[in-house]
Amino acid sequence: MKDIADDLSVSVVTVSKVLRNQGDISKETRERVLKRARELNYQPNWVARSLVTKRTYLVGLVVPDLMHSFFAEVARGVSKRMRLSGYNVVIANSDEDAELESQEVEVLLSRRVDGIIIASAQADGSLKLFRRMTEEKTPFVLIDRMIRGAKASFVGTDDEQIGRIATEHLIQQGCRRIAHLRGPDTATGIGRLAGYQAALAGHGLKAPESWVVRANASDNTGYDAMKQLLALTPSPDGVVCYNDPVAAGAMKAILESGLRIPEDVAVIGAGNVHYSDLLRVSLTTVDQSTGSLGEHAAELLLRHVESKLPVKPENVLLTPTIVVRDSSRRRK
C-alpha cells in the first residue's frame, strides 16, 4: 500500500480506504489506485490485517437448508451487502438438525468470525447455543426464525400473518375445507399454524385435527403428507403449505391422484422461490422479500460488529404479500 501511495502521491490511508471500498474517495482517485493495485498484483495480507484491526473480516451464515432457494436468495443478499464493507461470508448448512447446527457454530467461533447470521433449527425457547455465542462476545443476528428469549436482533416476517393471509386467500377463493401442511416446531412453523387457525376461526370454520399434517421440504414429505390428506373423507378443497417446496410436493400428489388444481384442491405456499411460476401449475405463494431480508440482516450485523459500544437488539419485520398464480385462482 505504501508503494501505491508513493507512486500516486496519495496517502496510505486513501489507498487503504479504496482497497476496502470505504470512505468518500473521488472516482478518479479510486480508479487510479485500483489500476495501480492490479498492475502490482496487490493481495492484502489478511493475517496481518487481523492482527492490527482485531477482526478477521469473516462472518458466518448458518441456514437449515441451502438447497431451498429461499435460503440461497437470503445468502445472496447477505453476501452482496457484506462485500461492500470488505467482509467475506462463510456459509454452513445445518440440515434442520439442532445438534449439527451447534457444531457448525462452534467451527465458526473457532475461526474467530466477526459475527454470525443464523436461521436457527433450535426449538423455540432453546437458548444454550445463543448463550454460547454471547459468552464468546460474537455478535449474531437471527433471521427468518425468531427464538423466544434470545437477546438478539431479528430480521424476518410475521409468521402468524403469513399463515393468516394465506388462509384468508383460500377462503376468498371459495374454499371451506382447508387443511394445513405444517412445518417444524420452530417459531416459523408454530406461527404459521397459529395464523391458519386464527383465520379459520375468524370465518367460523373448523378443521379437524386430521387436517393438520406435519410436513417437511426434504424427503418428499410434502408429497407424502398430501397423500395422507387425500385419503380422508371428506378430503380438503384447499391446503395451506408451510413453504413452497412442501407445496410443490403436495401439488404432485394431487395431480397424480387425478384431481385438478385449483378446481378440486387449491394450493398456496410461502417463500416465492424462483421456480414457483415454472411448475406444471404455477404456485400461489406468500412473498417474504427474501433478498431484502438478507441485506437487512447484514446491515444489522455490521452495526453490531463495527460499533464500539453495545448495540440494542432491533427487530425488523418485512411485510408479506400474496403472489396469486394458477394454483389458487378459482375466482376471476
CORQUI-V939083 format. One record per backbone hydrogen bond with DSSP energy under -0.5 kcal/mol. CO is the residue of the C=O (numbers start at 1). NH is the residue of the N-H. If there is no record, write none. Layout:
# CORQUI-V939083
CO:NH ; CO:NH
This chain:
# CORQUI-V939083
1:5 ; 2:6 ; 3:7 ; 4:8 ; 5:9 ; 5:10 ; 11:15 ; 12:16 ; 13:17 ; 14:18 ; 15:19 ; 16:20 ; 17:22 ; 18:21 ; 23:25 ; 26:30 ; 27:31 ; 28:32 ; 29:33 ; 30:34 ; 31:35 ; 32:36 ; 33:37 ; 34:38 ; 35:39 ; 36:40 ; 37:42 ; 38:41 ; 44:46 ; 45:49 ; 46:50 ; 47:51 ; 48:52 ; 49:53 ; 50:54 ; 57:88 ; 58:114 ; 58:115 ; 59:90 ; 60:117 ; 61:63 ; 61:92 ; 62:119 ; 63:94 ; 65:68 ; 67:69 ; 68:71 ; 68:72 ; 69:73 ; 70:74 ; 71:75 ; 72:76 ; 73:77 ; 74:78 ; 75:79 ; 76:80 ; 77:81 ; 78:82 ; 79:83 ; 80:84 ; 81:85 ; 82:85 ; 82:87 ; 83:86 ; 88:59 ; 89:91 ; 90:61 ; 92:63 ; 92:94 ; 94:97 ; 96:98 ; 97:101 ; 98:102 ; 99:103 ; 100:104 ; 101:105 ; 102:106 ; 103:107 ; 104:108 ; 105:109 ; 106:110 ; 107:111 ; 108:113 ; 109:112 ; 114:139 ; 115:60 ; 116:141 ; 117:62 ; 118:120 ; 118:143 ; 123:126 ; 125:127 ; 127:131 ; 128:132 ; 129:133 ; 130:134 ; 131:135 ; 132:136 ; 133:138 ; 134:137 ; 137:139 ; 139:116 ; 140:153 ; 141:118 ; 142:155 ; 143:145 ; 144:146 ; 146:148 ; 147:150 ; 150:152 ; 153:142 ; 154:316 ; 155:144 ; 156:318 ; 157:159 ; 158:162 ; 159:163 ; 160:164 ; 161:165 ; 162:166 ; 163:167 ; 164:168 ; 165:169 ; 166:170 ; 167:171 ; 168:172 ; 169:173 ; 170:175 ; 171:174 ; 176:178 ; 177:179 ; 177:237 ; 177:238 ; 179:240 ; 180:182 ; 180:213 ; 181:242 ; 182:215 ; 184:186 ; 185:124 ; 186:190 ; 187:191 ; 188:192 ; 189:193 ; 190:194 ; 191:195 ; 192:196 ; 193:197 ; 194:198 ; 195:199 ; 196:200 ; 197:201 ; 198:202 ; 199:203 ; 200:203 ; 200:205 ; 201:204 ; 208:211 ; 209:212 ; 211:180 ; 211:213 ; 213:182 ; 216:222 ; 218:221 ; 220:223 ; 220:224 ; 221:225 ; 222:226 ; 223:227 ; 224:228 ; 225:229 ; 226:230 ; 227:231 ; 229:232 ; 237:266 ; 238:179 ; 239:241 ; 239:268 ; 240:181 ; 243:247 ; 244:248 ; 245:249 ; 246:250 ; 247:251 ; 248:252 ; 249:253 ; 250:254 ; 251:255 ; 252:256 ; 253:257 ; 254:259 ; 255:258 ; 260:264 ; 260:265 ; 266:239 ; 267:284 ; 268:241 ; 270:244 ; 273:276 ; 275:278 ; 275:279 ; 276:283 ; 282:327 ; 284:269 ; 285:287 ; 285:323 ; 286:271 ; 287:321 ; 289:293 ; 290:294 ; 291:295 ; 292:296 ; 293:297 ; 294:298 ; 295:299 ; 296:300 ; 297:301 ; 298:302 ; 299:303 ; 300:304 ; 301:305 ; 302:306 ; 303:307 ; 314:154 ; 314:316 ; 315:317 ; 316:156 ; 316:318 ; 318:158 ; 318:320 ; 321:287 ; 322:324 ; 323:285 ; 325:328 ; 325:329 ; 327:267 ; 328:330
